[in-house]
Amino acid sequence: MSAADSSGTGDSARPRYRGRDRRRGALSVSDERLLVGDANEGGDPVAVSLARVEEVTHRRVDWYLVLLGLAVVAFGLASVPRNPVAGAAFALAGLGSLLVTWRRRDRVRVRVRGRPKPLTLYPAEPERFLSAVGAALDAARAEGG
């Protein structure tokens, strides 16, 4: 399931998608598998057979956390006249929450049969990545049954 080949590309078939993950390096989708990571960057790439993929979900942004972060910033700014230190602390905490929420935008989760946790990806081009994965999954399911 997480076996990787030494070349980092490995698929004999033409890739449907080649791109970057914002956190893990290279992303590649072929007719047979999804390859995450770069062997050249020191880590072992993760290869997932498309036959084992159960579900792919995409979340653009967590709007609840965006609104919560904005509310905390607003509360902090409104509190500055009464208590400047506490108001500034709240505003900074809200800004930190907004920064973390921004970094987690366009999250793609891939549930894989036999893997306890879903594979979490942050593709640089989520629409192209999702369309390539969808087409590869459709092709794999049409061949398999």
Secondary structure, 3 states (H helix, E strand, C coil): CCCCCCCCCCCCCCCCEEEEECCCEEEEECCCEEEECCHHHCCCCEEEEHHHEEEEEEECCCHHHHHHHHHHHHHHHHHCCCCHHHHHHHHHHHHHHHHHHHHCCCEEEEEECCCCCCEEECECCHHHHHHHHHHHHHHHHHHHC
